[in-house]
Amino acid sequence: MAEEYAGVIREIIYHNNENGYTVAVFETESEGYEEEFTVVGNIPHVAAGRSYVLRGAFTEHPSYGEQFKISSFEEQMPTSEDGIREFLASGALKGIGPKTAAAMVARFGEDTFEIIENQPERLTEVSGIGPKTAARISDAFAQQREFASVTLKLQQYGISAEYALKLYQSYGADTVRVLEENPYRLIDDFYGIGFLKADKIAAKMGFKPDDPFRIQSGILFTLNHFVRDGHTYLPEDELIGKAAEMMELSRDQMREQLEIMAFAGDVHVDLVEGRKVVYLMPYYLAEQRVTKNLRLLRGAQMKPIVGGEIDALILRTEVRTGISLSDNQKEAVRTSLENGVSVITGGPGTGKTTIINSIIEILEESGLETAIAAPTGRAAKRITETSDRPASTIHRLLEYTYSEDENTLRFARNKENPLDAEAVIIDEASMIDLLLMDALVSAIRPGTRLILVGDDDQLPSVGAGNVLRDIITSEYIYCTKLTNYYRQAGESMIVVNAHRINRGEYPDINVKGKDFFMIRLDREKEMLDTILDLCDFRLPGFYPDLLPVRDIQVLTPVRKGTLGCQNMNTRLQAVLNPPDPDKEERSHGEVLFREGDKVMQIRNNYEMKWRDAADFSEGEGIFNGDVGFIQTIDREAGQTTVVFDETRYVTYDNNQLDELELAYAVTVHKSQGSEFPVVVMPISWFPPVLATRNLLYTGITRGKQAVVLVGSERQLQAMVDNNRISLRYSGLAYRLHQFLKLENELR
């Protein structure tokens, strides 16, 4: 049972304005004696001199000793003149300092609060307070009392002060009314509040288990959960079963509300391969548009390639560049130029970059304007380096903008304002999710060549959909599969072993003088200690030009556990960027950030501003998976500056730090589209759904100079044997194949 104490905040040790987290000295009176102790918890707008009733329990902190951890609080408005004067002097109301507070209490005494609230015009009787200041003081007092009332009410529903502050900032005076009407709207409106948390709040508000709001929110939550796992739809029976189980209701109750939702347009029910399925409406519409636009691009009349027959152009390009293409590579170039939409797919060392450059040469010679892009900034930068042509992210190619009012991403390039390019080349196409593909093909006018290049054996996109593999599987779009890797690539055991793994063969390890190594260990603690030693001493000693923080990347299949990226990041930070009196630090939640740390952006933030020190340009948008380094931490200003891509500077306020995490170790999924000089990867027992062949393949193909595996050779072989490919429910392949069947029937 919670303990309760009434008293006064005497000193603020620490306070976070964004979430209200506070460490303070609290004074209370117990059995006639004054007592002081440290309190910790969320108290928004707290100030020294204000009175509270605090509820919670004493805990023992390993470093700071005994503390009172606050579970709930209630601010007490003082009634005595001394108490009122102290409250006003605390800074609780802007525009009132100690002198003004004393003058107000001297004039109005114990009626001061009543005057502020109900007769603010009388405040002008105090010297130095004019009509505008009086109105500001009254408004601030009303807002302060309003927020206190809202916080107290929300605490009854189990909503913490931190979330009460966020809710009040969004809904204002209507906060309680909005939530009592439908607490499930919290799921959509606030990051971090899921169905289970909203459901507990709703139960405390008296919502019945079979309330339509609850059932519909539960169905949407279930669908969204599977979208986050990469699916674009869910079979109706599976959706109904999972939602009914989660809410402990009948399948008939689910089906009844699902019909209402479909009628209202919240979801779409369709048939895919004879099976009844349910889409969230944006994904159904996106799948329809992608299918339609690919069909239009495939069948449109294109601007011809000039300068001779394509084979002659290929030969001329070979002579000019001094590069000889294989028959397989020539076919890829030829079909890309002959078709409205084409795919080139192949593993490392198969010449995808050479083919892209050859295609660009021929397109430029023909006078066709060509746009080159990739899903991530790192991949786009790599194209620029290898082709000597400017490349951008797909988002920048489409000129994205973010509407804060509508909380939506918009693209200036779309069906009404298509791209000017006459050919569009997209590299790393396996990373494109359905919604991004929808935006891309909507912005390409029919008659433009679209060339997709990627490795379909890599892990699929982080976002929903299985776009590249679906397009290839459908057989509707012409695809060239590159099967041979070449001599200079063959000298690399990374490339050789990538292809061996992809064929289900075990890799050759520790070949003398090569770049693919394995340190055989069986215990996870030994694996972790060895990884730390490799990153700190052994690899920098073996490769003298290596900068450990910048050039070594630890990849792991999992986030949690001894070999998960969360634990390894803490341990790697301690050895690669240890505490230093000259380096500022800042704790945020359970993460300690330090100047010099390698960090990763973990959510798309389309509004985040950046400035480029190289060309003095400015822009907006930092994306999930972008890796940078903390340059400065300004504790006084509450800001952290991170440098991305060596020259792009981004400043994070303290309340934005939950968008960053340490990146000395990252999951293999997060590494997609990246290349690192050296990759270190633990190999232990991991859940079979993660310990797969294509995850191992994706991980090792991130390494350029060396790959070092640390762990069990038996588990390595088990990963190669596990050719389980995660099933993704996606209708794109089916819809494209239906067009193929129809066209074949009409011939």
C-alpha positions in Angstrom: 0.0 0.0 0.0 1.3 3.4 -0.9 2.6 5.8 1.8 1.3 9.4 1.8 3.1 12.5 2.9 2.0 16.2 2.8 4.6 18.9 2.6 6.7 21.4 0.6 9.2 21.0 -2.2 12.3 22.7 -0.7 14.9 22.2 -3.4 14.9 21.0 -7.0 17.9 18.8 -7.7 16.9 17.9 -11.2 13.8 18.6 -13.4 13.0 17.6 -17.0 10.6 20.2 -18.5 9.6 17.8 -21.3 8.3 14.9 -19.2 8.2 16.3 -15.7 10.7 13.9 -14.2 12.0 15.4 -11.0 14.5 14.8 -8.2 13.9 17.1 -5.3 14.2 17.6 -1.5 10.8 17.3 0.1 10.0 18.6 3.6 7.1 17.2 5.7 6.0 17.2 9.3 5.7 13.9 11.1 4.6 13.7 14.8 5.6 17.3 15.4 9.0 17.0 13.8 10.1 18.4 10.4 11.7 15.7 8.2 13.4 16.0 4.8 14.0 13.3 2.2 14.7 12.9 -1.5 11.8 12.3 -3.8 11.9 11.1 -7.4 9.1 10.9 -10.0 7.1 12.9 -12.6 5.8 16.2 -11.3 5.2 18.6 -14.2 5.7 22.3 -13.6 7.2 21.7 -10.1 9.0 24.5 -8.3 10.6 25.0 -4.9 8.1 26.4 -2.4 5.0 24.6 -3.7 3.0 22.2 -1.5 2.0 18.7 -2.4 0.5 15.5 -1.1 2.8 12.7 -2.4 2.0 9.0 -2.6 4.5 6.2 -3.2 7.1 4.1 -1.4 10.7 4.4 -0.2 13.3 2.5 -2.3 17.0 2.1 -2.0 19.1 3.4 -5.0 22.5 1.7 -5.4 24.3 5.0 -5.8 22.1 7.7 -4.1 20.7 5.8 -1.2 17.1 6.0 0.1 14.6 7.8 -2.1 10.8 8.2 -2.0 9.5 7.0 -5.4 6.3 9.0 -6.3 3.4 7.0 -7.8 0.9 9.9 -7.7 0.6 13.4 -6.3 -1.8 16.2 -5.6 -0.8 19.8 -5.4 -2.2 21.7 -2.3 -2.9 25.4 -2.7 -1.7 27.2 0.4 -4.1 29.2 2.6 -1.8 31.2 4.8 -0.3 34.5 3.8 3.3 33.0 4.1 2.3 30.0 2.0 0.6 32.1 -0.7 3.7 34.4 -0.8 6.0 31.4 -1.1 3.9 29.8 -3.9 3.8 33.0 -6.0 7.5 33.6 -5.5 8.3 30.1 -6.6 7.9 31.0 -10.3 4.7 29.0 -10.6 3.1 32.0 -12.4 5.1 33.8 -15.1 5.6 37.5 -14.5 5.6 37.2 -10.7 8.9 37.4 -8.8 9.6 37.6 -5.0 9.0 41.4 -4.8 5.7 41.3 -6.7 4.6 38.3 -4.7 5.2 40.1 -1.5 3.4 43.2 -2.7 0.4 41.2 -3.8 0.0 39.4 -0.5 0.6 42.6 1.4 -2.3 44.1 -0.6 -4.8 41.2 -0.7 -3.7 38.9 2.1 -5.4 35.5 2.2 -7.8 36.6 -0.6 -4.9 36.9 -3.2 -5.9 33.7 -5.1 -9.5 34.7 -5.2 -8.6 38.1 -6.6 -6.3 36.5 -9.3 -9.0 34.0 -10.3 -12.2 36.1 -10.2 -11.2 39.8 -10.1 -7.9 40.0 -12.0 -8.5 43.7 -12.9 -7.9 44.5 -9.2 -4.3 43.3 -9.5 -3.5 46.7 -11.0 -3.8 48.1 -7.5 -0.3 46.6 -6.9 2.5 48.9 -8.1 4.2 47.6 -11.3 1.2 45.5 -12.5 -0.6 46.9 -15.5 -3.7 45.6 -17.2 -1.8 43.3 -19.6 0.3 41.8 -16.9 -2.8 41.3 -14.7 -4.5 39.4 -17.5 -1.4 37.2 -18.1 -1.2 36.4 -14.4 -4.9 35.4 -14.3 -4.6 33.3 -17.4 -1.5 31.5 -16.1 -3.2 30.8 -12.8 -6.3 29.4 -14.5 -4.1 27.2 -16.7 -2.1 26.0 -13.7 -5.3 25.1 -11.8 -6.8 23.5 -14.9 -3.7 21.3 -15.4 -3.6 20.3 -11.7 -7.3 19.3 -11.9 -6.7 17.3 -15.1 -3.6 15.5 -13.7 -5.5 14.6 -10.5 -8.4 13.2 -12.5 -6.2 11.2 -14.9 -4.3 9.7 -12.0 -7.5 8.0 -10.9 -7.4 6.2 -14.3 -3.8 5.1 -13.8 -2.4 7.7 -16.2 1.0 8.9 -15.1 1.9 12.6 -14.7 4.3 12.2 -17.7 1.4 11.2 -20.0 -0.9 13.6 -18.3 1.4 16.4 -19.4 1.5 15.1 -23.0 -2.3 14.7 -23.1 -2.9 18.2 -21.7 -0.5 19.7 -24.3 -2.6 18.0 -27.0 -6.2 18.3 -25.7 -6.0 21.2 -23.2 -9.1 21.8 -21.2 -10.9 19.0 -23.1 -8.5 16.3 -22.0 -10.7 14.5 -19.5 -13.8 14.8 -21.8 -11.9 13.5 -24.8 -10.6 10.5 -23.0 -13.9 9.6 -21.2 -15.6 9.6 -24.6 -13.1 7.2 -26.2 -9.8 6.3 -24.3 -8.8 4.1 -27.3 -8.0 7.1 -29.3 -4.8 7.3 -27.3 -3.4 4.4 -29.4 -3.4 6.5 -32.5 -2.6 9.9 -30.9 0.4 9.0 -28.7 3.5 7.0 -29.4 4.1 4.4 -26.7 0.5 3.8 -25.7 -0.8 0.5 -27.1 -4.0 -1.3 -26.8 -3.3 -3.0 -23.5 -2.5 0.3 -21.8 -5.5 2.1 -23.3 -7.7 -1.0 -22.3 -6.7 -0.7 -18.7 -7.6 3.0 -18.7 -10.9 2.3 -20.4 -11.7 -0.4 -17.7 -11.1 2.1 -14.9 -13.4 4.5 -16.8 -16.2 1.9 -16.8 -16.1 0.8 -20.4 -17.6 -2.7 -20.8 -15.6 -5.5 -22.4 -17.9 -5.7 -25.4 -18.0 -1.9 -26.0 -17.9 -1.3 -29.8 -15.0 1.2 -29.3 -13.0 -1.5 -27.6 -13.6 -4.2 -30.1 -12.9 -2.0 -33.1 -9.8 -0.6 -31.5 -8.7 -4.1 -30.7 -9.2 -5.2 -34.4 -7.2 -2.2 -35.6 -4.5 -2.8 -33.1 -4.2 -6.4 -34.2 -4.0 -5.4 -37.9 -1.4 -2.7 -37.1 0.7 -5.2 -35.1 1.0 -7.4 -38.1 1.7 -4.4 -40.4 4.7 -3.6 -38.2 5.8 -7.2 -38.8 5.7 -6.6 -42.5 2.3 -7.9 -43.6 -0.1 -5.8 -45.7 -3.1 -7.8 -44.8 -4.3 -10.6 -42.5 -6.6 -13.6 -43.4 -10.0 -12.8 -41.9 -10.1 -16.0 -39.8 -6.7 -15.4 -38.4 -7.5 -11.7 -37.6 -10.8 -12.6 -35.9 -9.2 -15.4 -33.9 -6.3 -13.3 -32.6 -8.4 -10.3 -31.8 -11.0 -12.5 -30.0 -8.3 -14.2 -28.0 -6.7 -10.9 -27.0 -10.0 -9.3 -25.9 -11.4 -12.6 -24.4 -14.6 -12.2 -26.5 -16.4 -14.4 -29.1 -15.5 -14.6 -32.8 -19.1 -13.6 -33.6 -18.6 -10.3 -31.7 -15.4 -9.7 -33.7 -17.1 -10.5 -37.0 -20.1 -8.2 -36.3 -17.8 -5.2 -35.6 -15.5 -6.0 -38.5 -18.5 -5.8 -40.9 -19.3 -2.3 -39.4 -15.7 -1.2 -39.9 -15.6 -2.4 -43.5 -18.9 -0.6 -44.2 -17.4 2.6 -42.7 -14.2 2.3 -44.8 -11.9 1.7 -41.8 -10.7 -1.6 -43.3 -11.2 -3.4 -46.6 -12.2 -7.0 -46.9 -11.0 -8.7 -50.2 -10.3 -12.1 -51.8 -6.6 -13.0 -52.4 -6.0 -16.4 -53.9 -9.5 -17.4 -53.0 -9.0 -16.5 -49.3 -11.0 -13.8 -47.5 -8.5 -11.2 -46.1 -8.6 -7.9 -44.3 -6.5 -4.8 -45.1 -6.0 -1.6 -43.4 -7.4 0.8 -46.0 -4.1 2.7 -46.8 -2.4 -0.6 -47.6 -5.2 -1.9 -49.8 -5.3 1.3 -51.8 -1.5 1.4 -52.1 -1.4 -2.2 -53.4 -4.1 -1.4 -55.9 -2.2 1.7 -57.1 1.2 0.0 -57.3 -0.3 -2.8 -59.4 -2.1 -0.4 -61.7 0.9 1.9 -62.2 3.4 -0.9 -62.8 1.0 -2.2 -65.5 0.9 1.3 -67.1 4.6 1.7 -67.0 5.1 -1.8 -68.4 2.9 -1.2 -71.4 3.6 2.4 -72.3 5.4 3.6 -75.4 8.9 4.8 -74.5 11.2 7.3 -75.9 13.6 5.4 -78.2 17.3 4.8 -77.4 19.2 6.6 -80.1 22.7 6.1 -81.5 22.3 2.6 -83.0 21.2 -0.9 -82.0 21.4 -1.6 -78.3 24.1 -4.3 -78.7 26.2 -1.8 -80.6 25.7 0.8 -77.8 26.8 -1.8 -75.2 29.9 -2.6 -77.2 30.7 1.1 -77.5 30.3 1.5 -73.8 32.6 -1.4 -73.1 35.3 0.1 -75.3 34.9 3.6 -73.7 35.0 2.3 -70.1 37.5 -0.6 -70.6 35.0 -3.0 -68.9 34.0 -6.2 -70.6 30.4 -7.4 -69.7 29.4 -11.1 -69.6 26.4 -12.3 -71.6 24.4 -12.3 -68.4 25.3 -8.7 -67.7 24.6 -7.6 -71.3 21.2 -9.2 -71.1 20.5 -7.1 -68.0 21.5 -3.9 -69.7 19.5 -4.8 -72.9 16.3 -5.7 -71.1 16.5 -2.6 -68.9 16.6 -0.4 -72.0 13.9 -2.4 -73.9 11.3 -2.6 -71.1 9.2 0.0 -69.4 9.8 -1.8 -66.0 12.6 -4.2 -65.4 14.4 -5.9 -62.4 18.1 -6.8 -62.0 18.8 -9.0 -59.1 21.9 -10.7 -57.8 24.2 -11.2 -54.9 27.5 -9.5 -54.0 30.2 -9.5 -56.7 27.8 -10.2 -59.6 28.4 -6.8 -61.2 25.2 -4.9 -60.3 27.2 -1.6 -60.0 29.0 -2.2 -63.4 25.6 -2.8 -65.0 24.1 0.4 -63.5 27.0 2.4 -64.7 26.7 0.9 -68.2 23.0 1.7 -68.3 23.6 5.3 -67.2 26.3 5.7 -69.9 23.9 4.6 -72.7 20.9 6.6 -71.4 23.1 9.8 -71.2 24.4 9.1 -74.7 20.8 8.9 -75.9 20.0 12.3 -74.2 17.6 10.7 -71.8 17.4 12.5 -68.4 18.0 9.9 -65.7 17.3 10.0 -62.0 19.2 7.7 -59.7 18.0 6.9 -56.1 18.0 4.5 -53.3 15.9 3.9 -50.1 18.6 5.2 -47.7 21.1 8.0 -47.6 24.0 5.6 -47.1 23.0 3.6 -50.2 22.5 6.8 -52.3 25.9 8.1 -51.2 27.5 4.8 -52.3 25.9 5.1 -55.8 27.3 8.6 -56.1 30.8 7.3 -55.2 30.7 4.4 -57.7 29.0 6.1 -60.6 30.3 9.6 -60.2 26.7 10.8 -60.7 24.5 12.5 -58.2 22.0 10.1 -56.5 19.5 10.8 -53.8 17.1 9.0 -51.4 13.7 8.2 -52.9 12.2 10.6 -50.4 14.3 13.5 -51.7 13.7 12.5 -55.3 10.0 12.8 -54.6 10.5 16.1 -52.8 8.8 15.0 -49.5 7.2 17.5 -47.1 5.6 16.9 -43.7 2.3 18.4 -42.7 2.3 19.0 -39.0 -1.4 19.9 -38.9 -2.4 16.7 -40.6 0.5 14.6 -39.2 1.1 13.1 -42.7 3.9 12.8 -45.1 3.4 14.3 -48.5 5.3 14.2 -51.8 5.5 17.2 -54.1 6.2 14.8 -56.9 3.0 12.7 -57.6 0.6 11.8 -60.3 -0.4 15.4 -60.8 3.2 16.6 -60.7 5.3 13.7 -62.0 9.1 13.5 -62.2 10.8 15.0 -65.2 13.1 12.1 -65.6 12.8 9.8 -68.7 14.5 6.9 -66.8 14.6 6.1 -63.1 17.1 3.7 -61.6 16.5 2.5 -58.0 19.3 0.6 -56.2 18.9 -1.5 -53.1 15.3 -2.1 -54.2 14.8 -5.0 -51.7 14.5 -2.3 -49.0 11.4 -0.6 -50.6 8.2 -1.1 -48.7 4.7 -0.9 -50.2 3.9 2.7 -49.2 7.2 4.0 -50.6 6.7 2.0 -53.8 3.3 3.5 -54.1 4.6 7.0 -53.9 7.4 6.2 -56.3 5.4 4.7 -59.1 2.7 7.3 -58.7 5.3 10.0 -59.5 6.6 8.3 -62.7 4.8 9.1 -65.9 4.1 6.3 -68.3 6.8 6.2 -71.0 9.5 6.5 -68.4 11.9 3.5 -67.9 11.9 2.2 -64.3 14.8 0.0 -63.5 14.9 -1.8 -60.1 18.2 -3.2 -58.9 18.6 -5.3 -55.7 19.3 -8.6 -54.0 16.1 -10.5 -53.4 17.9 -13.0 -51.2 18.4 -10.3 -48.5 16.0 -9.6 -45.7 12.8 -7.9 -46.9 12.0 -4.2 -46.2 11.5 -3.0 -42.6 8.2 -1.5 -43.6 5.1 -3.5 -44.7 5.3 -5.4 -48.0 7.6 -7.7 -49.9 7.8 -5.5 -53.0 10.9 -6.7 -54.9 10.3 -10.4 -54.2 6.6 -10.0 -55.1 7.4 -8.3 -58.4 9.9 -11.1 -59.3 7.5 -13.9 -58.1 4.6 -12.5 -60.2 6.6 -13.0 -63.5 4.7 -10.0 -64.8 7.8 -7.8 -64.9 10.9 -8.8 -66.8 13.7 -9.8 -64.4 17.4 -10.7 -65.0 18.9 -12.9 -62.4 22.7 -12.4 -62.2 24.3 -15.8 -61.4 28.0 -15.4 -61.8 30.4 -13.5 -59.6 33.7 -12.2 -61.0 37.4 -12.7 -60.5 38.1 -9.7 -58.3 35.1 -10.5 -56.2 36.0 -14.1 -56.2 39.2 -13.3 -54.4 37.1 -12.1 -51.4 36.0 -15.0 -49.2 33.1 -12.7 -48.0 31.7 -12.9 -51.5 32.5 -16.5 -52.0 30.9 -17.5 -48.7 27.9 -15.3 -49.3 27.1 -17.3 -52.4 27.9 -20.6 -50.6 25.5 -19.7 -47.8 22.9 -18.7 -50.3 23.2 -22.1 -52.0 22.8 -23.8 -48.6 26.5 -24.7 -48.4 28.7 -24.1 -45.3 31.2 -21.3 -45.6 35.0 -21.7 -45.8 36.4 -20.1 -42.7 39.9 -18.9 -41.7 41.4 -19.3 -45.1 45.0 -18.0 -44.8 45.4 -14.4 -46.0 41.7 -13.9 -46.7 39.0 -11.8 -45.2 36.5 -14.2 -43.6 37.2 -15.4 -40.1 35.6 -17.3 -37.2 36.6 -17.6 -33.6 35.1 -20.8 -32.2 33.5 -20.4 -28.8 30.5 -22.0 -27.1 29.7 -19.8 -24.1 28.0 -16.4 -24.7 30.0 -14.6 -22.0 33.2 -15.7 -23.7 31.8 -14.6 -27.1 30.9 -11.1 -25.6 34.4 -10.7 -24.0 36.0 -11.7 -27.3 33.9 -9.2 -29.3 34.9 -6.4 -26.9 38.6 -7.5 -27.3 38.3 -7.6 -31.1 36.8 -4.1 -31.3 39.1 -2.5 -28.8 42.5 -4.2 -29.5 42.9 -7.0 -31.9 41.2 -5.7 -35.1 42.7 -2.1 -34.8 46.1 -3.9 -34.3 45.7 -6.0 -37.4 44.3 -3.2 -39.5 46.3 -0.1 -38.6 44.1 2.3 -40.5 41.0 1.1 -38.8 39.1 3.6 -36.5 37.2 1.2 -34.2 34.1 3.4 -33.5 33.7 4.5 -37.1 34.9 1.4 -39.0 33.9 -1.7 -36.9 30.2 -2.6 -36.8 28.9 -5.3 -34.6 25.8 -7.0 -36.0 23.5 -9.3 -34.1 20.1 -11.0 -34.8 18.6 -9.9 -31.5 18.0 -6.9 -29.3 17.9 -8.5 -25.9 20.1 -10.9 -23.9 23.9 -11.2 -23.5 24.5 -10.9 -27.2 21.7 -8.5 -27.9 22.5 -5.0 -29.2 21.2 -3.3 -26.0 23.6 -5.1 -23.7 26.5 -5.1 -26.2 26.1 -1.3 -26.8 26.6 -0.6 -23.1 29.7 -2.8 -23.0 31.1 -1.5 -26.2 30.6 2.1 -25.2 32.6 1.4 -22.0 35.6 0.2 -24.0 35.4 2.3 -27.2 34.2 5.6 -25.7 34.8 5.4 -21.9 34.0 8.2 -19.5 36.3 11.3 -19.8 36.3 14.5 -17.9 36.4 16.4 -21.2 33.3 14.6 -22.6 29.8 15.6 -21.6 27.2 13.0 -20.9 23.5 12.8 -20.7 21.2 10.1 -19.4 17.9 9.5 -21.1 15.8 6.7 -19.7 18.1 3.7 -19.4 20.6 5.0 -22.0 23.7 7.1 -21.3 24.8 9.2 -24.2 28.3 10.6 -24.3 30.1 12.9 -26.7 31.8 10.8 -29.4 29.2 8.0 -29.3 28.0 6.2 -32.4 24.2 6.5 -32.5 21.3 5.5 -34.8 18.0 7.3 -35.6 15.3 4.7 -34.9 12.2 6.5 -36.2 11.5 8.6 -39.4 11.4 12.2 -38.4 10.4 14.2 -41.5 10.5 17.6 -39.6 14.0 17.3 -38.1 16.1 20.1 -39.5 19.7 19.6 -40.6 22.5 21.8 -41.9 25.3 20.6 -44.1 28.7 22.0 -43.3 30.1 21.0 -46.7 27.9 23.1 -48.9 26.0 25.2 -46.3 22.7 23.7 -47.4 19.8 23.1 -45.1 16.9 20.6 -45.1 14.6 18.5 -43.1 14.3 14.8 -42.5 16.3 12.2 -40.6 15.3 8.6 -41.2 15.1 5.3 -39.4 18.5 3.6 -39.7 20.6 6.8 -40.2 23.9 6.4 -38.3 25.8 9.4 -36.9 28.2 10.5 -34.1 27.4 12.7 -31.1 29.5 15.9 -31.5 28.4 17.9 -28.5 26.0 17.6 -25.5 24.9 21.0 -24.1 23.3 20.3 -20.7 22.5 23.9 -20.1 20.6 24.3 -23.4 19.2 20.8 -23.2 20.5 19.9 -26.7 22.6 17.2 -28.3 24.2 17.7 -31.7 24.8 14.7 -33.9 26.7 14.6 -37.2 25.4 12.3 -40.0 27.2 11.5 -43.2 30.3 13.4 -41.9 28.9 16.8 -42.6 25.1 16.9 -41.8 24.5 18.4 -38.3 21.3 17.8 -36.4 20.4 19.2 -33.0 18.1 17.2 -30.8 16.2 18.6 -27.8 16.2 16.5 -24.7 12.6 15.3 -25.4 13.7 14.0 -28.8 16.5 11.7 -27.5 14.1 8.7 -27.5 14.6 8.8 -31.3 18.3 7.8 -30.8 20.0 4.7 -29.6 23.6 3.6 -29.3 24.8 2.0 -32.5 28.1 0.2 -31.7 26.0 -2.9 -32.1 22.8 -3.0 -34.3 20.5 -5.7 -35.5 21.1 -7.2 -38.9 17.6 -5.8 -39.9 18.8 -2.3 -39.1 22.0 -2.7 -41.1 20.2 -3.2 -44.5 21.5 -0.9 -47.2 24.7 -0.3 -45.3 28.3 -1.3 -45.9 31.0 -1.3 -43.2 34.8 -1.9 -43.4 34.6 -4.6 -40.8 31.7 -6.6 -39.5 31.8 -8.6 -36.3 28.8 -10.9 -35.7 28.1 -13.3 -32.7 26.9 -16.8 -33.7 25.0 -18.5 -30.8 21.6 -20.1 -30.3 19.0 -17.6 -31.4 15.3 -18.1 -31.9 14.8 -20.1 -35.2 12.6 -17.3 -36.6 15.7 -15.1 -36.5 18.6 -17.6 -36.9 17.9 -18.0 -40.7 20.0 -18.4 -43.8 19.0 -15.1 -45.3 19.7 -13.2 -42.0 23.2 -14.6 -41.9 23.6 -13.8 -45.6 22.4 -10.3 -45.1 24.8 -9.8 -42.2 28.0 -11.0 -43.8 27.3 -9.1 -47.0 27.5 -5.8 -45.0 31.3 -6.3 -44.6 33.7 -4.9 -47.2 37.2 -5.4 -45.8 36.6 -8.3 -43.3 34.0 -10.3 -41.5 34.6 -11.9 -38.2 32.2 -14.4 -36.7 32.4 -15.2 -33.0 30.7 -18.3 -31.6 29.6 -21.8 -32.4 30.4 -23.4 -35.7 27.5 -25.9 -35.1 25.1 -22.9 -34.7 26.6 -21.3 -37.9 25.8 -24.5 -39.8 22.3 -24.6 -38.3 21.7 -21.0 -39.6 22.8 -22.1 -43.1 20.4 -25.1 -42.9 17.5 -23.0 -41.7 16.2 -21.7 -45.0 13.0 -20.5 -43.3 11.8 -17.3 -45.0 9.4 -15.4 -42.9 6.0 -15.5 -44.5 4.6 -12.1 -45.3 1.0 -11.7 -46.2 1.1 -9.5 -49.3 -1.2 -9.4 -52.3 1.1 -7.6 -54.8 2.4 -10.8 -56.4 -1.1 -12.2 -56.8 -2.5 -9.0 -58.3 0.3 -8.7 -60.8 0.1 -12.3 -61.8 -3.6 -11.9 -62.4 -2.8 -9.3 -65.0 -0.3 -11.7 -66.6 -2.9 -14.5 -66.8 -5.4 -12.0 -68.3 -3.0 -10.8 -70.9 -2.0 -14.4 -71.8 -5.7 -15.3 -72.2 -6.3 -12.3 -74.5 -3.5 -13.2 -76.9 
